[in-house]
Structure formats: C-alpha cells, structure tokens
C-alpha cells in the first residue's frame, strides 16, 4: 500500500491539490484488516459516492487511489507514480 504522501503527490500532479481526507477514508479499515483492507472502499461505488459528496476531482482522486495501489503492488512504491503516469500517457489508464 503506498504511503498517503505518494497518493497526495499524485493528486497534486493530476489535480493541482491534494485530497488527504479521501485517502484517509479509503484506507480507514487498514488498522483492522491490514493488507485485506481493500475489500472496503476500494470500488467504483465508493468512487461515485465520494464524487457526489466532495466533487468530481475528489472522485477522480479516489479512482486514482485504487489504480495507484494496483500499480504499486506490481512495481513497488518507488516506481508507482512514474509507471502510472506512463500508463496515462499511452492511454492504458484514463483519468
């Protein structure tokens, strides 16, 4: 799981501001479920609800949170943002 600072760095890069409350909420089950915490709040319904409550960019940040987690699992935290940005650039991931 990427550190919230990494999620917020991606937020700044894509949206010009961070959404710390979004990332904190999405990972709120982590202390209880550890690595299984993604069974909660890491889904399209949560993304849609967060967009409705906090605006489109917050919803997009929630979506990118999920994608960044998946990329980080494959390539590691250190490479996750550059790899994700490349996937966006070549059209394999959409914002």
N, CA, C and O atoms as a GROMACS GRO file, in nm:
protein
  380
    1UNK      N    1   0.085  -0.118   0.000
    1UNK     CA    2   0.000   0.000   0.000
    1UNK      C    3   0.089   0.124   0.000
    1UNK      O    4   0.172   0.141   0.089
    2UNK      N    5   0.072   0.210  -0.099
    2UNK     CA    6   0.151   0.332  -0.099
    2UNK      C    7   0.119   0.422   0.020
    2UNK      O    8   0.004   0.430   0.065
    3UNK      N    9   0.219   0.489   0.068
    3UNK     CA   10   0.202   0.588   0.173
    3UNK      C   11   0.108   0.697   0.123
    3UNK      O   12   0.104   0.726   0.003
    4UNK      N   13   0.033   0.757   0.212
    4UNK     CA   14  -0.058   0.864   0.172
    4UNK      C   15   0.014   0.981   0.108
    4UNK      O   16  -0.044   1.052   0.027
    5UNK      N   17   0.140   1.002   0.143
    5UNK     CA   18   0.216   1.110   0.079
    5UNK      C   19   0.230   1.085  -0.071
    5UNK      O   20   0.229   1.179  -0.150
    6UNK      N   21   0.242   0.959  -0.109
    6UNK     CA   22   0.252   0.925  -0.252
    6UNK      C   23   0.118   0.950  -0.320
    6UNK      O   24   0.113   1.005  -0.431
    7UNK      N   25   0.009   0.911  -0.255
    7UNK     CA   26  -0.124   0.940  -0.312
    7UNK      C   27  -0.143   1.090  -0.327
    7UNK      O   28  -0.194   1.136  -0.430
    8UNK      N   29  -0.103   1.167  -0.228
    8UNK     CA   30  -0.121   1.311  -0.234
    8UNK      C   31  -0.029   1.376  -0.337
    8UNK      O   32  -0.067   1.475  -0.399
    9UNK      N   33   0.089   1.321  -0.357
    9UNK     CA   34   0.178   1.371  -0.462
    9UNK      C   35   0.113   1.353  -0.598
    9UNK      O   36   0.116   1.443  -0.682
   10UNK      N   37   0.054   1.237  -0.619
   10UNK     CA   38  -0.016   1.213  -0.746
   10UNK      C   39  -0.134   1.310  -0.759
   10UNK      O   40  -0.159   1.362  -0.868
   11UNK      N   41  -0.207   1.333  -0.650
   11UNK     CA   42  -0.316   1.431  -0.653
   11UNK      C   43  -0.266   1.566  -0.704
   11UNK      O   44  -0.326   1.624  -0.794
   12UNK      N   45  -0.157   1.616  -0.646
   12UNK     CA   46  -0.102   1.746  -0.688
   12UNK      C   47  -0.066   1.745  -0.836
   12UNK      O   48  -0.090   1.843  -0.907
   13UNK      N   49  -0.008   1.636  -0.880
   13UNK     CA   50   0.035   1.627  -1.020
   13UNK      C   51  -0.085   1.628  -1.116
   13UNK      O   52  -0.079   1.689  -1.223
   14UNK      N   53  -0.192   1.560  -1.078
   14UNK     CA   54  -0.306   1.547  -1.168
   14UNK      C   55  -0.412   1.654  -1.149
   14UNK      O   56  -0.477   1.696  -1.246
   15UNK      N   57  -0.431   1.700  -1.025
   15UNK     CA   58  -0.544   1.789  -0.996
   15UNK      C   59  -0.505   1.924  -0.938
   15UNK      O   60  -0.590   2.011  -0.921
   16UNK      N   61  -0.376   1.942  -0.907
   16UNK     CA   62  -0.330   2.070  -0.854
   16UNK      C   63  -0.357   2.089  -0.706
   16UNK      O   64  -0.328   2.195  -0.651
   17UNK      N   65  -0.410   1.989  -0.640
   17UNK     CA   66  -0.433   1.992  -0.496
   17UNK      C   67  -0.442   1.850  -0.445
   17UNK      O   68  -0.466   1.756  -0.521
   18UNK      N   69  -0.423   1.834  -0.315
   18UNK     CA   70  -0.428   1.701  -0.252
   18UNK      C   71  -0.565   1.677  -0.191
   18UNK      O   72  -0.639   1.771  -0.162
   19UNK      N   73  -0.598   1.551  -0.173
   19UNK     CA   74  -0.724   1.509  -0.112
   19UNK      C   75  -0.696   1.414   0.004
   19UNK      O   76  -0.734   1.297  -0.002
   20UNK      N   77  -0.630   1.464   0.109
   20UNK     CA   78  -0.592   1.375   0.219
   20UNK      C   79  -0.710   1.307   0.286
   20UNK      O   80  -0.699   1.192   0.329
   21UNK      N   81  -0.824   1.376   0.295
   21UNK     CA   82  -0.940   1.316   0.361
   21UNK      C   83  -0.995   1.198   0.281
   21UNK      O   84  -1.048   1.104   0.339
   22UNK      N   85  -0.982   1.204   0.151
   22UNK     CA   86  -1.028   1.093   0.064
   22UNK      C   87  -0.942   0.970   0.090
   22UNK      O   88  -0.994   0.860   0.109
   23UNK      N   89  -0.811   0.988   0.090
   23UNK     CA   90  -0.720   0.874   0.108
   23UNK      C   91  -0.732   0.816   0.250
   23UNK      O   92  -0.727   0.695   0.269
   24UNK      N   93  -0.747   0.905   0.347
   24UNK     CA   94  -0.764   0.859   0.486
   24UNK      C   95  -0.890   0.774   0.498
   24UNK      O   96  -0.888   0.668   0.560
   25UNK      N   97  -1.000   0.820   0.438
   25UNK     CA   98  -1.124   0.744   0.442
   25UNK      C   99  -1.108   0.609   0.373
   25UNK      O  100  -1.146   0.505   0.427
   26UNK      N  101  -1.051   0.611   0.253
   26UNK     CA  102  -1.040   0.486   0.176
   26UNK      C  103  -0.957   0.380   0.248
   26UNK      O  104  -0.984   0.261   0.235
   27UNK      N  105  -0.858   0.422   0.324
   27UNK     CA  106  -0.772   0.328   0.394
   27UNK      C  107  -0.807   0.314   0.542
   27UNK      O  108  -0.729   0.259   0.619
   28UNK      N  109  -0.925   0.363   0.582
   28UNK     CA  110  -0.962   0.363   0.723
   28UNK      C  111  -0.974   0.223   0.784
   28UNK      O  112  -0.965   0.210   0.906
   29UNK      N  113  -0.995   0.121   0.704
   29UNK     CA  114  -1.006  -0.016   0.757
   29UNK      C  115  -0.870  -0.083   0.772
   29UNK      O  116  -0.860  -0.193   0.826
   30UNK      N  117  -0.764  -0.018   0.723
   30UNK     CA  118  -0.631  -0.080   0.725
   30UNK      C  119  -0.585  -0.121   0.866
   30UNK      O  120  -0.527  -0.229   0.879
   31UNK      N  121  -0.606  -0.041   0.970
   31UNK     CA  122  -0.560  -0.084   1.103
   31UNK      C  123  -0.626  -0.214   1.151
   31UNK      O  124  -0.570  -0.287   1.232
   32UNK      N  125  -0.745  -0.242   1.100
   32UNK     CA  126  -0.820  -0.359   1.144
   32UNK      C  127  -0.802  -0.479   1.052
   32UNK      O  128  -0.796  -0.594   1.097
   33UNK      N  129  -0.792  -0.452   0.922
   33UNK     CA  130  -0.787  -0.560   0.824
   33UNK      C  131  -0.649  -0.578   0.760
   33UNK      O  132  -0.628  -0.669   0.680
   34UNK      N  133  -0.556  -0.490   0.795
   34UNK     CA  134  -0.420  -0.493   0.740
   34UNK      C  135  -0.425  -0.496   0.586
   34UNK      O  136  -0.491  -0.411   0.526
   35UNK      N  137  -0.358  -0.590   0.524
   35UNK     CA  138  -0.349  -0.591   0.378
   35UNK      C  139  -0.483  -0.624   0.311
   35UNK      O  140  -0.498  -0.604   0.190
   36UNK      N  141  -0.577  -0.674   0.386
   36UNK     CA  142  -0.709  -0.704   0.330
   36UNK      C  143  -0.803  -0.584   0.333
   36UNK      O  144  -0.920  -0.596   0.297
   37UNK      N  145  -0.754  -0.468   0.376
   37UNK     CA  146  -0.841  -0.352   0.390
   37UNK      C  147  -0.904  -0.308   0.259
   37UNK      O  148  -1.005  -0.237   0.260
   38UNK      N  149  -0.848  -0.347   0.148
   38UNK     CA  150  -0.900  -0.303   0.018
   38UNK      C  151  -1.034  -0.367  -0.017
   38UNK      O  152  -1.095  -0.331  -0.118
   39UNK      N  153  -1.080  -0.461   0.063
   39UNK     CA  154  -1.214  -0.515   0.038
   39UNK      C  155  -1.321  -0.411   0.069
   39UNK      O  156  -1.436  -0.425   0.028
   40UNK      N  157  -1.281  -0.307   0.143
   40UNK     CA  158  -1.373  -0.197   0.174
   40UNK      C  159  -1.324  -0.068   0.109
   40UNK      O  160  -1.206  -0.035   0.113
   41UNK      N  161  -1.416   0.004   0.050
   41UNK     CA  162  -1.394   0.140  -0.002
   41UNK      C  163  -1.300   0.148  -0.123
   41UNK      O  164  -1.265   0.259  -0.164
   42UNK      N  165  -1.261   0.038  -0.180
   42UNK     CA  166  -1.176   0.039  -0.299
   42UNK      C  167  -1.257  -0.017  -0.416
   42UNK      O  168  -1.223  -0.120  -0.474
   43UNK      N  169  -1.366   0.052  -0.449
   43UNK     CA  170  -1.458   0.004  -0.551
   43UNK      C  171  -1.525   0.123  -0.620
   43UNK      O  172  -1.518   0.236  -0.572
   44UNK      N  173  -1.591   0.097  -0.731
   44UNK     CA  174  -1.650   0.204  -0.810
   44UNK      C  175  -1.765   0.273  -0.736
   44UNK      O  176  -1.785   0.393  -0.753
   45UNK      N  177  -1.839   0.200  -0.654
   45UNK     CA  178  -1.948   0.263  -0.579
   45UNK      C  179  -1.893   0.368  -0.483
   45UNK      O  180  -1.951   0.477  -0.471
   46UNK      N  181  -1.782   0.338  -0.415
   46UNK     CA  182  -1.720   0.435  -0.325
   46UNK      C  183  -1.670   0.556  -0.404
   46UNK      O  184  -1.687   0.670  -0.360
   47UNK      N  185  -1.610   0.532  -0.520
   47UNK     CA  186  -1.562   0.642  -0.605
   47UNK      C  187  -1.679   0.733  -0.640
   47UNK      O  188  -1.667   0.855  -0.630
   48UNK      N  189  -1.790   0.675  -0.682
   48UNK     CA  190  -1.907   0.755  -0.720
   48UNK      C  191  -1.963   0.833  -0.602
   48UNK      O  192  -1.998   0.950  -0.615
   49UNK      N  193  -1.971   0.768  -0.486
   49UNK     CA  194  -2.023   0.836  -0.368
   49UNK      C  195  -1.933   0.951  -0.324
   49UNK      O  196  -1.981   1.058  -0.286
   50UNK      N  197  -1.802   0.929  -0.330
   50UNK     CA  198  -1.709   1.036  -0.293
   50UNK      C  199  -1.717   1.152  -0.392
   50UNK      O  200  -1.705   1.268  -0.352
   51UNK      N  201  -1.737   1.122  -0.519
   51UNK     CA  202  -1.754   1.228  -0.619
   51UNK      C  203  -1.880   1.309  -0.590
   51UNK      O  204  -1.880   1.431  -0.600
   52UNK      N  205  -1.988   1.241  -0.555
   52UNK     CA  206  -2.113   1.310  -0.525
   52UNK      C  207  -2.100   1.398  -0.400
   52UNK      O  208  -2.154   1.508  -0.395
   53UNK      N  209  -2.028   1.347  -0.300
   53UNK     CA  210  -2.015   1.420  -0.174
   53UNK      C  211  -1.911   1.533  -0.179
   53UNK      O  212  -1.930   1.638  -0.118
   54UNK      N  213  -1.802   1.510  -0.253
   54UNK     CA  214  -1.688   1.602  -0.246
   54UNK      C  215  -1.648   1.663  -0.380
   54UNK      O  216  -1.554   1.742  -0.385
   55UNK      N  217  -1.716   1.628  -0.487
   55UNK     CA  218  -1.685   1.684  -0.618
   55UNK      C  219  -1.612   1.587  -0.709
   55UNK      O  220  -1.557   1.486  -0.665
   56UNK      N  221  -1.613   1.621  -0.837
   56UNK     CA  222  -1.556   1.533  -0.940
   56UNK      C  223  -1.409   1.503  -0.919
   56UNK      O  224  -1.367   1.388  -0.932
   57UNK      N  225  -1.328   1.605  -0.885
   57UNK     CA  226  -1.186   1.579  -0.867
   57UNK      C  227  -1.160   1.486  -0.749
   57UNK      O  228  -1.068   1.404  -0.754
   58UNK      N  229  -1.238   1.498  -0.644
   58UNK     CA  230  -1.223   1.406  -0.530
   58UNK      C  231  -1.256   1.264  -0.572
   58UNK      O  232  -1.189   1.169  -0.531
   59UNK      N  233  -1.360   1.248  -0.655
   59UNK     CA  234  -1.392   1.116  -0.708
   59UNK      C  235  -1.281   1.061  -0.796
   59UNK      O  236  -1.248   0.943  -0.789
   60UNK      N  237  -1.224   1.147  -0.878
   60UNK     CA  238  -1.112   1.105  -0.962
   60UNK      C  239  -0.991   1.068  -0.877
   60UNK      O  240  -0.920   0.972  -0.908
   61UNK      N  241  -0.968   1.142  -0.769
   61UNK     CA  242  -0.857   1.109  -0.678
   61UNK      C  243  -0.882   0.974  -0.613
   61UNK      O  244  -0.787   0.897  -0.592
   62UNK      N  245  -1.006   0.944  -0.580
   62UNK     CA  246  -1.039   0.813  -0.522
   62UNK      C  247  -1.012   0.701  -0.624
   62UNK      O  248  -0.955   0.597  -0.590
   63UNK      N  249  -1.054   0.724  -0.747
   63UNK     CA  250  -1.027   0.627  -0.854
   63UNK      C  251  -0.877   0.606  -0.873
   63UNK      O  252  -0.830   0.492  -0.883
   64UNK      N  253  -0.802   0.716  -0.876
   64UNK     CA  254  -0.658   0.705  -0.895
   64UNK      C  255  -0.592   0.640  -0.773
   64UNK      O  256  -0.487   0.577  -0.786
   65UNK      N  257  -0.650   0.654  -0.655
   65UNK     CA  258  -0.602   0.586  -0.535
   65UNK      C  259  -0.602   0.435  -0.560
   65UNK      O  260  -0.504   0.367  -0.532
   66UNK      N  261  -0.714   0.385  -0.612
   66UNK     CA  262  -0.726   0.242  -0.639
   66UNK      C  263  -0.624   0.198  -0.743
   66UNK      O  264  -0.556   0.097  -0.727
   67UNK      N  265  -0.614   0.275  -0.851
   67UNK     CA  266  -0.521   0.240  -0.959
   67UNK      C  267  -0.377   0.245  -0.909
   67UNK      O  268  -0.298   0.156  -0.939
   68UNK      N  269  -0.342   0.348  -0.832
   68UNK     CA  270  -0.206   0.360  -0.779
   68UNK      C  271  -0.174   0.243  -0.687
   68UNK      O  272  -0.062   0.191  -0.689
   69UNK      N  273  -0.270   0.200  -0.606
   69UNK     CA  274  -0.248   0.082  -0.522
   69UNK      C  275  -0.214  -0.039  -0.607
   69UNK      O  276  -0.122  -0.114  -0.574
   70UNK      N  277  -0.289  -0.059  -0.715
   70UNK     CA  278  -0.266  -0.176  -0.801
   70UNK      C  279  -0.130  -0.169  -0.869
   70UNK      O  280  -0.058  -0.268  -0.876
   71UNK      N  281  -0.094  -0.051  -0.919
   71UNK     CA  282   0.036  -0.034  -0.983
   71UNK      C  283   0.148  -0.056  -0.881
   71UNK      O  284   0.247  -0.122  -0.911
   72UNK      N  285   0.133   0.000  -0.762
   72UNK     CA  286   0.232  -0.016  -0.657
   72UNK      C  287   0.254  -0.162  -0.620
   72UNK      O  288   0.366  -0.205  -0.594
   73UNK      N  289   0.146  -0.239  -0.619
   73UNK     CA  290   0.158  -0.383  -0.591
   73UNK      C  291   0.246  -0.452  -0.694
   73UNK      O  292   0.319  -0.546  -0.661
   74UNK      N  293   0.240  -0.406  -0.817
   74UNK     CA  294   0.316  -0.471  -0.924
   74UNK      C  295   0.460  -0.423  -0.934
   74UNK      O  296   0.550  -0.503  -0.959
   75UNK      N  297   0.484  -0.292  -0.916
   75UNK     CA  298   0.618  -0.237  -0.941
   75UNK      C  299   0.686  -0.179  -0.818
   75UNK      O  300   0.804  -0.144  -0.823
   76UNK      N  301   0.614  -0.169  -0.706
   76UNK     CA  302   0.670  -0.110  -0.585
   76UNK      C  303   0.637   0.037  -0.574
   76UNK      O  304   0.611   0.104  -0.674
   77UNK      N  305   0.640   0.086  -0.450
   77UNK     CA  306   0.606   0.226  -0.422
   77UNK      C  307   0.694   0.325  -0.497
   77UNK      O  308   0.646   0.426  -0.547
   78UNK      N  309   0.823   0.295  -0.503
   78UNK     CA  310   0.918   0.390  -0.560
   78UNK      C  311   0.893   0.417  -0.708
   78UNK      O  312   0.919   0.526  -0.757
   79UNK      N  313   0.842   0.317  -0.780
   79UNK     CA  314   0.821   0.330  -0.924
   79UNK      C  315   0.676   0.355  -0.961
   79UNK      O  316   0.644   0.376  -1.078
   80UNK      N  317   0.586   0.352  -0.863
   80UNK     CA  318   0.443   0.353  -0.893
   80UNK      C  319   0.397   0.478  -0.968
   80UNK      O  320   0.325   0.467  -1.067
   81UNK      N  321   0.438   0.596  -0.924
   81UNK     CA  322   0.392   0.718  -0.992
   81UNK      C  323   0.446   0.727  -1.134
   81UNK      O  324   0.367   0.752  -1.226
   82UNK      N  325   0.576   0.709  -1.158
   82UNK     CA  326   0.622   0.716  -1.297
   82UNK      C  327   0.556   0.614  -1.388
   82UNK      O  328   0.523   0.644  -1.502
   83UNK      N  329   0.537   0.493  -1.338
   83UNK     CA  330   0.472   0.390  -1.420
   83UNK      C  331   0.328   0.428  -1.448
   83UNK      O  332   0.281   0.416  -1.562
   84UNK      N  333   0.256   0.476  -1.347
   84UNK     CA  334   0.117   0.516  -1.367
   84UNK      C  335   0.107   0.633  -1.464
   84UNK      O  336   0.020   0.634  -1.551
   85UNK      N  337   0.194   0.731  -1.452
   85UNK     CA  338   0.192   0.844  -1.545
   85UNK      C  339   0.217   0.798  -1.688
   85UNK      O  340   0.157   0.850  -1.782
   86UNK      N  341   0.304   0.701  -1.705
   86UNK     CA  342   0.329   0.645  -1.839
   86UNK      C  343   0.205   0.574  -1.891
   86UNK      O  344   0.172   0.586  -2.009
   87UNK      N  345   0.136   0.500  -1.805
   87UNK     CA  346   0.013   0.431  -1.846
   87UNK      C  347  -0.094   0.532  -1.887
   87UNK      O  348  -0.170   0.507  -1.981
   88UNK      N  349  -0.100   0.645  -1.818
   88UNK     CA  350  -0.194   0.751  -1.856
   88UNK      C  351  -0.153   0.810  -1.991
   88UNK      O  352  -0.237   0.831  -2.078
   89UNK      N  353  -0.023   0.835  -2.006
   89UNK     CA  354   0.028   0.895  -2.130
   89UNK      C  355  -0.002   0.810  -2.252
   89UNK      O  356  -0.038   0.862  -2.358
   90UNK      N  357   0.012   0.678  -2.238
   90UNK     CA  358  -0.008   0.590  -2.355
   90UNK      C  359  -0.153   0.543  -2.368
   90UNK      O  360  -0.185   0.462  -2.455
   91UNK      N  361  -0.240   0.594  -2.281
   91UNK     CA  362  -0.383   0.566  -2.294
   91UNK      C  363  -0.432   0.435  -2.235
   91UNK      O  364  -0.542   0.390  -2.266
   92UNK      N  365  -0.350   0.374  -2.151
   92UNK     CA  366  -0.394   0.249  -2.088
   92UNK      C  367  -0.470   0.274  -1.959
   92UNK      O  368  -0.541   0.186  -1.910
   93UNK      N  369  -0.457   0.394  -1.903
   93UNK     CA  370  -0.534   0.436  -1.786
   93UNK      C  371  -0.590   0.573  -1.817
   93UNK      O  372  -0.518   0.660  -1.867
   94UNK      N  373  -0.716   0.593  -1.787
   94UNK     CA  374  -0.782   0.722  -1.810
   94UNK      C  375  -0.816   0.786  -1.677
   94UNK      O  376  -0.848   0.718  -1.580
   95UNK      N  377  -0.810   0.917  -1.676
   95UNK     CA  378  -0.846   0.992  -1.555
   95UNK      C  379  -0.993   1.030  -1.565
   95UNK      O  380  -1.047   1.094  -1.475
   0.00000   0.00000   0.00000
